[in-house]
Amino acid sequence: MINEKNGQYFFSGRSAPEYEIQQQLKKIEDSFDTSLPMDYDSNPKYLAILFFRLDTCLNRSLSLLKDYKTLIPQQLNDLLKIDIRLRDADGKVRFMYSRANKFLDSATNPYAEEYARYKKRFSYSFEYPERDSTTFLLSYIFWDYIIYKYKVDSCLSRHRRFNVHDCYLYENSTFSGAVRDNLVTSLLWEGKQAPGFVADDITNSLTYVKNPDFRELLKRINSRNTTGAIAPNFTLENKDNKLVNLKQFKGKVVILDFWFTGCGACRDLAPILFKLEEKFQNQNVVFVSISIDKDKNRWLGSLKENLYSSPLSTNLYTGGKGDLHPIITHYDVSGFPTLILIDKNGDLGPNPKDPRTDNGKDLIEKIEKTLNN
């Protein structure tokens, strides 16, 4: 039984200790104060303070877990111990990389220097005991931790940017079994629009991934990211309620831009696409803007403001179905904005990099190359 009073929950019954310890652990986590001086972003000396606070939180949590050892099932005890240690380790590598990454293009990186100096002192709270320890998969933090640990150990220390393909090679060679299946599938699914994504990595992963759900995800990514595959056809309405079909653009290079009103990244991308639309205005290139807004009036209002799209675009609407429209599934759109390039024959072109990272340079190169093929 659970009772609540003034925001405090009280438990009774055989399972009460299992709920109590999780509530107490949440309190310890909430009490962890990460506030640092104003200059902490550029002053790595505060790294020691942050790590000390993380270790204090870790020790308090492990001490509490020890007190409950005889009151909760052994399996729950093991899972909570892993989760506690993962939170501590993930917090360290995440903070380290997010701050150090700001200096990646600088001549010197104070965080990298601080990390090298205090690496042993700031060592991770644990290491996974074996390459195929499926217990870790029960913690949702595991995948996140592995990615950030790789970013710190293999990117920060070598002064290079994160690359999906290199991380894939690392996970493929470091792990095995169910752990590897989980990690590489998550990496390729989340990173399919990120720098360094290589479609051949999906083909390779399908030679060993056994989980049927993971295989289905990988096949979906593969069909979406295979240059030369037939682009799924679609028919959508424009602002004048007229139907527009993809086949109408055959003979032209098409750039699909998926977005929605209120998407900050979509709004940031728009000015870059405006310039590209002007650049290719008199060529066989068409920019198709596809909004997933559920409210048509809101979409029409956004079109008038030209904050997410421009009059040069072919502006289309998913009919109020939002991200449940079949086009989202057919093109495997999992985030916004998403850009997809289709060649003059109606086949999928190479995936462009996020234009916000290079002011559209990669997309321009891919459009011009596709035009000339």
Secondary structure, DSSP 8 states (H G I E B T S, - for coil): -EEEETTEEEE-STTHHHHHHHHHHHHHHHH------GGGGT-GGGHHHHHHHHHHHHHHHHHHHHHTTTTS-HHHHHHHHHHHHHHHHHHHHHHHHHHHGGGTTSS--HHHHHHHHHTTTT--S---SSTT-GGGGGSTHHHHHHHHHHIIIIIITTT----HHHHHHHHHHH--HHHHHHHHHHHHHHTTTSTT--HHHHHHHTTT---HHHHHHHHHHHHHH-TTSB----EEEETTS-EEEGGGGTTSEEEEEEE-TT-HHHHHHHHHHHHHHHHTTTSSEEEEEEE--S-HHHHHHHHHHTSS--TTSEEEE-TT-GGGSHHHHHTT--SSSEEEEE-TTSBB------HHHHTTHHHHHHHHHHHH-
